């Protein structure tokens, strides 16, 4: 909810989807300039969502985020954010992140994918 409020205050149009399946339905009915996906969300896993979203809308940049921490700090943890990049995410954010880091990632993605600077919408899925 904090991300939604922050993005709206920064003049983004925001669509919330409560998980991967809802995000896919939204993608079928609307055009998005950006998707923000939590790697760990209910029902459809974020990795699966990133792969499917990237296949269905390859020109829409994805920002993956994760704050997952392992209980056993002695064992090596998989690098979930790197895995998200390999599946098609344009940027990754490790939680907790600052509002400035979020806005920077969004603006960088939009600048790379929309050189004319037309920033119309942001979508948060998860």
N, C-alpha and C positions, 0 to 999 in steps of 0.2 A: 504494500500500500504506500509506503514511503517513496518508492521509486515512481509510482504512478503520480503522486502529488508533485514530486520534484520535476518530472518531465512536463506535466501540464503547466506548472509555473514557468517553465522555460519554453512555452508556446509549442509544445508537441501535441499532436492528437494521439491519444493512447487507446489501444484496445487490449483488454485483459482476456486471456483465455486460461481457464482453470485446468491446465494439463495439455499433454501432447495431442490427444484426440480433438479437444476443443480448438487447439491451435490449427490443426489441419482443416477443420470445418471453417474456421475464420479465413484461412488462406484461400479456400475455394470461393468465398463470397466477396472478399475485399482485396485491394491492392495495398501492399505494405512497402515502405522504404527500408525498414529495418526490423529485425526480430531479436529480442533478448530472451534467452532461454536458460532456465536453471537446470543444471545437469541432473540434479536429483529432485524429481517431482513425482506426484502421484500418477498411477496408472501406467502411462507410457514413459519409459526412461528417457532422460534427456539425450543420451547418445543416439538412441533410435530416432528421436525427434529431429536432432540435428541432421542426421543422415537423410531422413525422408524430406525434411524441409529443403535441404540443399539440392536434392534431386528434383523436387517439384518447383522450386523457385530459385534456381542457381544464381540469379543476379541480385537477389535480396541478401544483403549482408547479415550475418548472425553474430551476436555477441553471446558467448556462453559464460555463465557464472557458476561458481561453486564455493561452498564454504565447508565442504565435507572434511572432517578430521577423523583420524583413526584413534581408537582407544589405546591400541598397543603402539606406542611411539618407538619401540625397539625394532619393529619390522619395517622394511622399506614400503612406502606407500606408493601406489600407482599415481602417475601424474595425469589426473583426470582432465586438466585443462589442455595439456598437450594432446591428449587423445581427441578432445573436442576440435582442436585445430586440424588434426589429421582427417577428421570427418567432414570438414567444411566450414567450421566457424572462422570468421574473419578476425575476431578479437576475443580475448578471455579476460575475465575479472575474477580475482580471488576475494571472497568475502572475508571479512568486511572490507568494503572499498568506500572511498569518499565520493560524495556527489560530484566533485570536480573530475575524478577519474572516470566516472560513468559518462559525464558529458563529453570529456575528451575522447573516449572510445567511440561514442555515438557520432560525434562530429568528424572524427577521422574516417570512420566507415562510410558515412554519407558523402564526404568529400571524395573518397576513392571511387565510390560507385555512382555518384551524381556530380560530375564536375561542374555543372551549372549552378550548384548550390541550392537546388530546390529541395528544401527540407520540409516535407509535408506531414510525415507520420512516423510514429515509433510504435512498435508492438512489443509487449512483454508477455511472454508465454511461460507459464509455470506458477 
